[in-house]
């Protein structure tokens, strides 16, 4: 079972993932940036390398510490030390957790995106999230809400509010205000239009919010703020009556006098245990209007769209960590006189994880790229909404699967908290839930392809644009994409003719469109790698992905190694595979 054209050197891996630089060692990430954002790679490569080193070591140590030894705690304190009239609750955080959070912003990866003289691509914070999530989703969550909050303030807030609070988010001196998106109330869940929190305008133009927030993450930092939907008196029911408000943790310029935010419960969670998630009462909390009634739901969805792209990038990061944990364990663990990595079944499982990681990364990277495009040109927002819904759903599913399979490869040790695989698996379970589960993404997709938006046309145009640029050597992929596009076109026509069945088939469209777009993106990457790197790795990956998703026949055991397995050493060492070694006929995984 030798690698075609391979050197005889066996792959070698460190005993543990911790200590690796998550940027420098990720050839797949470098290929994406070279292809989609070469200028960003040139300008910010050194910053990304520093974040990669931070994520691979210090952040990983903190994640383990906060998860196992110092999770958030609720302190019951006198409300006034010299003349107490009652008690108030306060969150105590692991100091290292807070410092790691600030370390991200000190690098400027959010601030530079809002530099009016030369704004940086939003791909930068998304790629940073991808690396952060490889160690700690609990740190990634506040980051995935702070970036979109800055985006909403920059785009939508009145000038006075923007000038007062946006600089607090963009600080790089270790005193950044961490942000949250407070959209979930006790009764409404994902139905933001059901918000009952009220906003009462004050004489000075500010507001007082009265209500409750059921899931309030990133609460308890020294400085924090949230964006909260609320309804003014007399506003209509549903989403049309909502405004969006900025709620700071403190009401004075020195961030010393607390706002009227009362913690009623600190949630105990399956994973992301280092992340403080609380229930709060807003008892006349001081707030600033970002957009008025009627525009709040759309503004909040803008923030959530950004967070969903972060969710997808975080999921891709979890997959990469699962892949690396599998390699490092199997590359060093010996059983019955052989290293695990020398055993065919283990190799096949590692390649299964690799294919899911590369496929999920292609979809997540497209979500990040599309958000950046839409930030520059609002006409591209419809495509961004489509791909974000698809990526958020599919990558979350893949991340859970990859984390599970990595844990299984490590075995009993992987099930213990002595190894990162246990925490990674627990943390990954939040990815399908955050920012709306599968059914919510399906409904968002239906709004784009079955309503007034031309999402079905945009989807087919994307598939066609990839297909029409494939080289002759990828004729098989051209045929596959044409067949998939024709099938999707027929399905879209039926959906348009039977809109009353949209909710019945929404999840099926979500699944199918995710698969089709992922395959198209892998084809696009394969063509680029072939032409620019003379590397056929992605071609083998896209063929393996197609064979798994659309086997076309009853799958029986194969008694000869497939293409990926024959090139195992090349793939796990990120070495190029000569395109001449990637036969058109060989699509067996």
N, C-alpha and C positions, 0 to 999 in steps of 0.2 A: 504494500500500500504506500508506495513512495510518491513524493511530490513530483509532478512533471516538471522537468527543467530546474529542479530545486538543488540548492547546495545541500551537502550531506549534514550540515550543522543542525543539530536538534534545537528546537526552540527552548529558550531559557527565560524564566520569569522570577521576579523577587518573591520572597515567601509571603509577603502581605502587600496589599494595595496601598495602605497608608505610607506616605513618604514619596509617592509618585507625584509628578507635576501633571495635573489633569489637562493642561493645555499642550505642553511640549510633547507629551506621549500620545496625543490623539490625532492620528493621521487623517481620520475621517473628517474631523472638525476643520483641520487645515484645508482639506480639499474643498469643503463647502465655502469657506471664506475666500479662497483663491478664485473660485468660480463665481460666487454671488456678490462678494464685497472685497475685492482685492485692495481697494484704497484703504478700507478699514483695517485690514490685516497689516498693511504697511504702517499706518499711523498709530495703531493701538496694540500692535503685537506684543510689545514689551509689557504693557499694562495687563494684557490677558495672560501672559506668562506668569506675572506676579500673582494674579488671582488664582491661576492653576496651581501654583506652589502652595498658596494659602489654603485653598480648598482641599488639597491632597494631604495636608498635614495638620496644621493648627485647627482648622475648622472641624476636621474629623475627630480630633481629640476632644474638642469642646462638645461635639454632638454626643459622643459616648458619655461624657461626664454629665451633661445636662439631662440626658435621657435616664441614666441609671442612678446618679447620686444627688443631683441638684435641680430637680424639676421646679417649675414655678410653685410658689406657696402663697397662701392667703393669710395675711396678717390682720388681726383685729386690734385696731389702735384707738386710743382716745382722740376725739375729733379736735380737742384743744388741750395741750399739755398742762397749761396753767389754770384753765377754767373749763374743764370738760363738761359738755352737756350730753354727750352720747359717744358712740363709737363709729368708726368708719373702717372699711376694708381697704387694704392696700396689697398690691402684688409685689412679692419679693422674687427677683430674677437672679439666676446665676450671673455673676459679674462677667465671667468670660463669655457667656452668651451675648450679653449686651455689647461687650467690646468687639466681638466678632461681627456683630451686626454693623457697628460703626466702621469697622475695617473696610467693608465693601464700599461705603460711601466716600471714605477718605481717598479711595482710588479715583474718584471722579466719574465713575462709569454711568451715573445718572445725570450728574450736573452738566457734563459736556453735551448731552443731548438737547439741552435748553440754552446753550450759548448762542445768543442772537447773532453774534458776528460770524460764527462758523459752527452751526449745530451739527453734532455728530449723529451718525446713523443709530436708530433705536435697536439695530441688531446687536450693538455692544452690550446693553444690559440683558438682552435675551440670551446671548452666548454665556454671559457671566452666570445667569441662572442655571444653565445647563451644567456648568462646572460645580456650582454651589450644591445643587441637588445630589450630586454624586456622593457627597458627605452628609448633608444635613438639610432635609426639606423643611425642618422647623426653623431654620434660618432663612431659607428661601421664601417662605410664605410672606413675612413682612416685606421683603424685598419686592415680591410680586404684587404687592398692594401699594408700596411707596412710589414706584415708577409710574403706574397708571394714575395715582392721585396727582402727582406732579404734572402729568400730561393733561388731565382734566382742568386743573387750575390754570395752566399755561394757555389752554385753548378757550376756556369758557368763563372763567371767573372775572368779575368786575375788576378794574384796574387797581382799586384800593386794596381789595382782598388779595389779589395776586402779589402786589408789592409788599404786603405785610407778611404773607405766609409762604409763598413759593421759595424765597431765599432760605427759609428755615429748613426746607426739604433738600435744597441743593447745596447745603454746607458740606465742606470737605475737611473740617477741623476736628472731627470726632464728636460733634454736637448736633448731628442731623436729627430732625424731628421724624420719627418713624410713623408710617401712616397705615390706616386700615380702611377697608370698604365695608361699611356697616349697612347691609341690605337685608338681613334676615331677621324677621320678627317671629315671635312665638307661634303665631297662628298661620303665618303665610308661607314659610319655607322659601321655595324658589319663586313664589308668586309675589314679586316685589310690588305689583300694583295693589296688593292688599294691605300695604303699609297703613298703620293707624297712628303712628307718632305724629303729633301736631307741632306746628311752628307758629308762634305768636310774635308778630312784629313789634319791636320796641320803638320808642320815640326817637332813638338815635340811629334807626335803620337796621340795627342788629336784630337777632331773633332769639327767642327762648324755646327750646325743644322739650316737649313732655311726652314720654313714652318709654319703650323698652326695646332692647336689642338682644336677640337670643344667642347668636354666634358673633362674638366680638373678639377677633384675634389680634395679636400684636398690641395688646393693652398692657400698660404698666411700665413702659419705658420711661426714662427720665423726662423726655419730651416726646409727645405723640399727638396725633390728630386723626380724626376719621371723617370720611364723607358719608353723610346720612340722608336718606330719603325721608321726607316728611310732608305733611299736608297742612296747608293754611286753612283758616276758617272760611267756609263757604266754597271751597274748591270741590270740583266734581269727584265722584267715586272713581276708583280704578287708577291706572297709571296716568291718565290725563290730568289728575289733580295733584300730582306730586312735584315738589321742588327738590333741589339738592342743596345741602348745607354743609359747611365745614365746621367741625366741632373740635376745637383745640383742647388739649388736656389741661391747660392753664389759661387764665384769662388776663394775665398781666404781661407786660413786655419782658419781664425778667423770668418768666416761666416759674414763678414761685407760688402763686395763688391758684389752687386747684379749681377746676370747673365742677359743676354739679353733676358728677357722674358717679353713681353708687354701684359698686360691684355686689351683685346678689348671689353669684355662684361661680366657682372656678371649676371648669369641666374636667373630668377624668376621661382620657381618650385612649383608644387602642394604640395609636402612634403619635408622632410629632409631639412627644411629651415635653420637650424643651420649650415649645411654643405656648405662651399664655393665651388661653381661650376662655373667655368669661361671658356671663350674662350681666347686663347692666341696666339700671334704671336711669333715664335721663330726667332729672328732676328740675326742670327749668334751666337746662344746660344752655349756656351762651353759645350762639352759632352765627355764622355768616352765610348769607345767601350766595350760592355759586350760580345757579340758574333759577328762575321763578317757576311757579306752579305751571304745569303743562309741559315742562322741558326736563324735569328731574329724572324721569325714568330713562329717557334717551341718554342723558348725561351719565347716569350710573351704568348703563349698558356699554357706553364707550369705555369706562374704566374696566368693567368686567371682561370686555373683549380683549383688552391688553393682558389682564390677569389670566385669561384662558390660553393665550399664546405662551405666557410664562409657565402655565401648568403643563402644556405640551413639551416645552423645552426641559422642564424639570423631569418629566417622565422619561424623555430621551436620556437624560443624565442618569436616572436610576437604572435604565437598561445598560448603559455603558458600565456602571459600577458592577452590576450583576455579571457582565461579561468578564470584567477584569478580575473579580473575585473568583470566578470559575477557572480562569487561566492560572492565576497565582496558586490556587489550591491544587488543581490537577497537575500543574507543572512541577510541584514539589512533593506531593503525597505519594508514597510508595505502598503498594499492597501486593502481596503474593509475588514479590520480586520484580515488579514493574511499576513505573510511575503511571498514575491514572491517565495522564495525557497521552500515553502510548496505546491506550485501549480504544478500539473502534467505537464502541457505544458512547464512551465519554466524549470522544472527538465529535461525534455526530450531535450530541447534546450541546456542546459548546458552539458548534456551528449554527444550531437552531437559534441559540440566544443571539449570536452575531447577526444572523439574518434579520431577526426581529429588531435588534438595536439599529442596524443600518436603515431598515425600512421605516421604523418609527422616527429616526432622526431626519430622514428625507422629508417626512410630512411635517415634523415640528419646525425644521429649518424653513420650509415654505411658509408656515404660519408667521414666523418671525419676519421673514423677508416681505411678506404681503402687508404686515402691519406697518413696516417702515415705508413701503410704497404708498400706502393709504395716508400716512401722516404727511407725505409730501404732496399728494394729489387725491382729493376727496372722491374723485370719480372712480377710484380703485377700491373704495370701501366695500362694495358688494362682494367682490372676490375675496377680500380679507375676511368678511363675515362667514362666507362659505367654508373656506379652508380652515379657519379657526375652529368652527364647530366640528368639522371632520377630524382635525388633528387633536383637539382636546379629548374627544371620545376615544379614538383609536389608540393613541399613545398611552393613555391611562390603562387601558386593558392590557396592552403589551407590557407595560412596566410591571404590573402585578404578576403576570405570567413569568417574565424574566427573573424577577426577584424570587419567586417561588422555586424556579428551576435551579437557580444558583444555590439557594439554601439546600435543596435536595442533593446537589452534587457534593457539597461540603458534608452532608450527612448529619449525624447526630450532633456534631460540633456546631454545625450551622444553625441548629435549632436553639442553641444556648446564647446567652447575652455576652459570652466571651468573644463572639465573632460578629462582625458587622452585618452579616446576612440576616440575622434575626431582626435587628432594628430596621434594616432597609426594607424587609418584607412588611413589617408592621406599618412603617411610614408610607410605603407605596400604596397601601389600601385607601389612603385619603385622596389619591389622585382622581379616581373615578367620581368622587363625591364633590370635591371642591369646584366652585363656580358652575354648578349644575351637572347632574348625572346624565346618563345616556339619553333618557327620555327628553330632558330639557334641550340637549343639543339637537335632538331629532326635530323638535318643534321649531327651534331656531332655523334649522335647515329648510323645513317646509315653508317658512316665511320667505325664504329666498328663492325657492324653486317652484312653488305652487301658488304664490300670491302675485303681487304686483311687480316684484323684482325679476329681472331676466336671468336668475341664477342658473337655470338649466342650460341656457345658451352659453353663458360664461364657462360653465364646466366643460361642455363639449368643445368649445373653442380652445380651452387649455389642453385637452387631450389631443386635439388635432394639431396644435402648434408643436407639441412634443413629437408626435408621429411624423410630421412633415420634415423634421430636421434630422431624423435618424439616418445614419449612413447605410450604405448597401449591405454592409456586414451584419446589420441588425434587421434584416428583412423579416425574420421570424417575429421580432418584437413589433415591427410595423404592422404585420398581419394581425397579431394579437390585439394591438390597440385599436385597429379598425373594427375588429369584431366586437370588442367591448364597447366602443363608442356607438356602434349601431344598436346594440342591445340597450344601452342607456337611453339613446334617442327615442326608441320605441317606448320605453318605460316612462320617460318624461311626457310623451304625447298622451299616454293613457292617464297619467296623473293630472294633466291639464284638462282632460276630458271628464275626469271623475274627481273633482276637488273635494267632494263630500267624503272620499275615502282617504284623504291625506293623513289623518291621524292614525288610521289603521296600518298604513304602510310606511309611516315616517321612519321607524327604527330600521326597517329593511333597506330603505334608501340610504340611511346613514351608514350602515354596514357596507353596502355595495359600493357606494361612492368613495368611501374611505379606501377600500381595497383597490379600486380602479385608479384613483389619483395617486396612491402610493406606488403602484406599479409604474405609472407614467413617469413619476418623479425619479424612480430608480433607473428607468430607461434613459431619462435625460442625463442623469449623473453618469451612467455607463458610457454614453456617447461622448460626453465631455472628457472623461478619464481616458478613454481610448484615444481620442484625438490629441489631448494635451499632455498626457502622462504616459502614453503607450502602455496602459495598464488595463487588463481585462477583469480585474476583481469584481467591479460593480456589475459587469455583464453577467458573471456567474451568479451574483447575488440576486439580480433582478429575475433571472431565469429560475432560480430556486424559489423565489417568492411566488412567481406565477404558478409553478408546479404545485406548491403547497395550497394556494388559495383556490386554484381551478385545476384540480388533478385530471379532470376529464374522463376518468375511468376508475374502476375499482382498483384501489392501491394494494399491491401485493408486495411481499418482501423482495428486496433486490439483493442478489448475491454477488454483485460487483459494486465497488465503491463509486459513488457519484462524483460529479465534477468538483464540488466543494471539498469533499473528503480527500480527493487526490491532491488538492492544492492546500491542504490544511496548514502546513508550515508557513507557506507564503501569507496566508490570510491572517493567522494569529500574530505574525511578526510584522504585519503591514508592509510586506514586500510586494512590488509589482508582479503581476502575472502577465506574461506575454499574450497579447490578443490572439496570436496564432495558436495558442494552446487552449483557446475557448471555442470549441467546435459549435457550429450552428445547430447540430443535431443533439448536442449534449445539454439537455435541460434538466437532467436528473439531479436533485439536490445532493 
